[in-house]
Amino acid sequence: MLEIIVVVTSVLVALALAIVVANKMEAIRRRDTEITSLKKSLDEMDEQAKLIVRTDMELNKTQEALDKKVGGLYALQKIAKTMSTTLEENQIFKVLNAEHLKELGFEKACLFLWNAAERKFVPCLSIGYFADEITQIESDLTSKNQKYLDLIQNNRATSSFSLSDHFLTKSELLQTYKVNSFIIAPIVPKEGNKGFLVAGTENVDTAITEGDEELITIFANQISQSLENARLFEKTWRAQQGLEQKVEERTRELRMALEEVKLVSRRKTDFISAVSHELRTPLTSIKGYASILLTGKLGDLPEEIHARLEKINRHSDELAHLVNDLLDIARIESGKMVMKKEEQDLNKIVDQVGDLLSVQFKDRKINFIVDIASDAHIISADYSQINRVFINIIGNALKFTPPNGKITVSSRKKDGQVQIDISDTGCGIPEEARQAIFDEFYRVDNTINQELKGTGLGLSLVKHIVEAHGGKIWVTSKIGEGSTFSFSLP
């Protein structure tokens, strides 16, 4: 019995120990799992921390590059503003200085333009170089001209950051320009000499970037644009000077021609005046003797002689009228005829002219219409001279208006003056004749003028009278529908 108790107890103890060991082993496994999970989390956190650090470094680097680019753009804006203050090519390079270059991140710069006549590059800008260094660079370029010309032709910048395989080697360029890093950008204005710009730094800690290359390319383009503007301005200025000289010469020629025209016109006026005066005396005598003979005071005359004397008398009147018109035109042109301007009523003038020509209106069955506006009937004019204007224009309208037609006289205010329009329903005036119709002795070539006699002085005299009053006269017309003569008066 005791043995049985001992065995049972041993079994129970062993069983308890087994359970305890099992629990311990399970706890160890759980701990190992937790340790593994924690280690994995720590590793992930470490990777994330490294990524954050790398991202922060890249962001700082990007921010520095952005700040540098923004600073460069501000510097370019400042340089552009400085260069825009001059339009002289040689002054463009003088306004650029070391301060401008420093703001772009460089200490040295030189610019050369190609002289096609001398077949060499000529220095135009030097910043950070001594005179003997520029001379040495100029000498080194002699054997490498074609390489630089190709670079200019391709219109692409190159640098120690992105040196072209077809250009010179980096060591050659570093030796020539005495720098550690450099950018070479072409200068390509649309007109004139082209060239290139070199910007460099001796600082070994300064690395040329793609952004630097872009900035210097923009800087070179600004210089190209400024050169183009200066050359265009100079070209325009020279053209303007040449044009002004030509205008001055032409004006002088025109002034001389005008003086000659005035002299000829004055001589013509004097000649017409002298001849007209000379004609008046014999005309008066001829007309006087013809009138005496026609009265029969010297005896009866045969019918044939009487008819011929009437012709002499009539033609003398026509010739006297012509002489008077010529004299009036000559006096107006010379300024010897003074217009006695007084307040006149258009209604009164037109009524009197209508009465004077009433027989002709009746005979030709012409309807004479007067439409003088109530606010445009008072004018300032010489009564007798303005009367002649109306008689001449309305008389012409009568000649060219067929029976049962109409002639209208109207007025209206326009631009502070009174405009009078005299319209007819006649045959009209050809377009090519409208400009010459107011010239002396000009007559429109038509069947009516071929049948009716005239001197061609009436409208010329009208024009002179209207202009002497400070007005102007013009005509509008349509073939087959009639014409309108318009003139303005104060």
Secondary structure, 3 states (H helix, E strand, C coil): CHHHHHHHHHHHHHHHHHHHHHHHHHHHHHHHHHHHHHHHHHHHHHHHHHHHHHHHHHHHHHHHHHHHHHHHHHHHHHHHHHHCCCCCHHHHCCCCCHHHHHHCCCCEEEEEEEECCCCEEEEEEEECCCHHHHHHHHHHHHHHHHHHHHHHHHCCCEECCCCCCCCCCHHHHHHHHCCCEEEEEEECCCCCCCEEEEEEECCCCCCCCHHHHHHHHHHHHHHHHHHHHHHHHHHHHHHHHHHHHHHHHHHHHHHHHHHHHHHHHHHHHHHHHHHHHHHHHHHHHHHHHHHHHHHCCCCCCCHHHHHHHHHHHHHHHHHHHHHHHHHHHHHHHHCCCCCCCEEEEHHHHHHHHHHHCHHHHHHCCCEEEEECCCCCCEEEECHHHHHHHHHHHHHHHHHHCCCCCEEEEEEEEECCEEEEEEEECCCCCCHHHCCCCCCCCCCCCCHHHHHCCCCCCHHHHHHHHHHHCCCCEEEEEECCCEEEEEEEEC
